[in-house]
Amino acid sequence: MGGNSPCASCKLLRRRCVKDCVFAPYFPSDDPHKFAIVHKVFGASNVSKMLQELPVQQRADAVSSLVYEANARVRDPVYGCVGAISYLQNQVSELQMQLAMAQAEIVCIQMQHDPIVPTTPQISSYQLLDDKSSLLHNHCFNFASSSLSTNVNIYDPLKRESTFGDIIS
């Protein structure tokens, strides 16, 4: 800030906050933890170089990203934010699978209630329809009963805490 109160970075580094301090707009003195965690993970010199290489309009987003990554690295030193992304991708995959199973069950139930009526009545097509509908009925019944008892879990041998505080399994 350069004025009365030094920014969080200058306070932590115990130096005088100059008027054109690169950290001052992004690390205010009332939030010292924000810079402390970024400094711990990336180092003040590296952060300063990164910010000086960026256009002014992109610096706030860069600081936000650095703070997020630093927090993720403190929670999960090995994977960082990639661990959180992986966890969320696994959740999306599991939910997509559950959605597909539910949609298939809906189709099976609809087929049971609304049998297919052939457009041109022929004896062979009726017989074929009966064979197909009984096959579909048996498959849907087996699918519905098996999907109710099936619980899909994605196994990860490394249990770790995600960025959101949950245990990743």
C-alpha positions in Angstrom: 0.0 0.0 0.0 2.9 2.3 0.6 0.9 4.4 3.0 0.2 3.9 6.7 -0.3 0.2 6.7 2.1 -2.2 4.9 0.5 -5.1 2.9 0.5 -8.6 4.2 3.5 -9.6 2.3 5.7 -6.7 3.4 4.5 -7.4 7.0 5.4 -11.0 6.8 8.7 -10.4 5.1 9.5 -7.5 7.5 10.3 -5.0 4.9 9.0 -1.5 4.1 6.0 -1.5 1.8 6.9 0.9 -1.1 4.3 2.8 -3.2 4.5 0.5 -6.2 4.6 -2.8 -4.2 3.5 -5.6 -6.5 1.8 -7.5 -3.6 -0.1 -4.6 -2.1 -3.3 -4.7 -4.3 -3.6 -8.5 -3.9 -2.5 -9.2 -0.4 -4.1 -6.6 2.0 -2.8 -6.3 5.5 -6.2 -7.5 7.0 -5.7 -11.0 5.4 -2.1 -12.1 6.3 -2.9 -15.8 6.1 -3.5 -15.5 2.3 0.0 -14.4 1.6 1.6 -16.6 4.2 0.3 -19.8 2.6 1.3 -18.6 -0.9 4.7 -17.7 0.4 5.1 -21.0 2.1 4.3 -23.0 -1.0 5.7 -20.9 -3.9 8.1 -18.4 -2.2 7.8 -14.6 -2.3 10.4 -14.2 -5.0 8.7 -16.6 -7.4 5.3 -15.0 -6.8 6.7 -11.6 -7.4 8.3 -12.7 -10.7 5.0 -14.3 -11.8 3.0 -11.2 -11.1 5.4 -8.9 -12.8 5.4 -10.9 -16.0 1.6 -10.8 -16.2 -0.5 -7.8 -17.4 -2.2 -5.9 -14.6 -5.7 -7.0 -15.5 -4.7 -10.7 -15.1 -2.9 -10.5 -11.8 -6.0 -10.7 -9.6 -7.0 -14.0 -11.2 -3.4 -15.3 -11.0 -3.3 -14.5 -7.2 -6.6 -16.2 -6.8 -5.3 -19.3 -8.5 -2.1 -19.3 -6.5 -4.0 -19.0 -3.2 -6.3 -21.9 -4.3 -3.3 -24.1 -5.3 -1.4 -23.3 -2.2 -4.3 -24.2 0.0 -4.7 -27.5 -2.0 -1.0 -28.2 -1.6 -1.1 -27.7 2.1 -4.1 -30.1 2.4 -2.6 -32.7 -0.1 1.1 -32.2 -0.6 1.4 -34.9 -3.3 -1.6 -34.2 -5.5 -2.6 -30.6 -4.7 -5.6 -29.4 -6.6 -5.2 -32.3 -9.1 -6.4 -34.6 -6.2 -9.6 -32.5 -5.9 -10.1 -32.6 -9.7 -9.6 -36.3 -9.8 -12.1 -36.8 -6.9 -14.7 -34.6 -8.6 -14.2 -36.5 -12.0 -14.7 -39.8 -10.2 -17.9 -38.4 -8.7 -19.2 -37.2 -12.1 -18.4 -40.7 -13.6 -20.2 -42.5 -10.8 -23.2 -40.2 -11.1 -23.3 -40.6 -14.9 -23.3 -44.3 -14.4 -26.2 -44.1 -11.9 -28.1 -41.8 -14.3 -27.6 -44.2 -17.2 -28.9 -47.1 -15.0 -31.9 -45.1 -13.9 -32.7 -44.1 -17.5 -32.4 -47.8 -18.6 -34.8 -48.8 -15.8 -37.3 -46.1 -16.9 -37.2 -47.4 -20.5 -37.7 -51.0 -19.2 -40.7 -49.9 -17.1 -42.2 -48.0 -20.0 -41.7 -51.0 -22.3 -43.5 -53.2 -19.8 -46.5 -50.8 -19.6 -46.6 -49.8 -23.2 -45.9 -52.8 -25.4 -44.7 -52.2 -29.0 -47.5 -52.5 -31.5 -46.4 -53.6 -35.0 -47.4 -51.3 -37.9 -48.1 -54.2 -40.4 -49.9 -57.1 -38.8 -48.3 -60.4 -39.9 -48.2 -63.7 -38.0 -44.4 -63.9 -38.1 -44.0 -60.3 -36.7 -46.4 -61.0 -33.9 -44.5 -64.1 -33.0 -41.2 -62.1 -33.3 -42.7 -59.3 -31.1 -43.7 -61.8 -28.4 -40.2 -63.3 -28.4 -38.7 -59.8 -28.2 -41.0 -58.5 -25.6 -40.5 -61.6 -23.4 -36.8 -61.2 -23.8 -37.0 -57.5 -23.0 -39.3 -58.2 -20.0 -36.9 -60.8 -18.6 -33.8 -58.5 -19.2 -35.5 -55.5 -17.7 -36.7 -57.5 -14.7 -33.2 -58.9 -14.2 -31.6 -55.4 -14.7 -34.0 -53.7 -12.3 -33.5 -56.3 -9.6 -29.7 -56.4 -10.0 -29.4 -52.6 -10.2 -31.2 -52.2 -6.9 -28.7 -54.3 -5.1 -25.6 -53.1 -7.0 -23.7 -50.3 -5.3 -21.0 -48.9 -7.6 -17.9 -47.7 -5.8 -14.7 -46.5 -7.3 -11.7 -47.8 -5.3 -8.7 -45.7 -4.7 -6.0 -47.5 -2.6 -4.6 -44.1 -1.4 -7.1 -42.6 1.0 -6.5 -38.9 1.3 -8.3 -35.7 2.2 -9.7 -33.8 -0.7 -9.7 -30.0 -1.0 -13.3 -30.0 0.3 -12.5 -31.9 3.5 -14.0 -35.2 2.4 -12.1 -38.4 2.4 -11.4 -39.5 -1.2 -12.1 -43.2 -1.7 
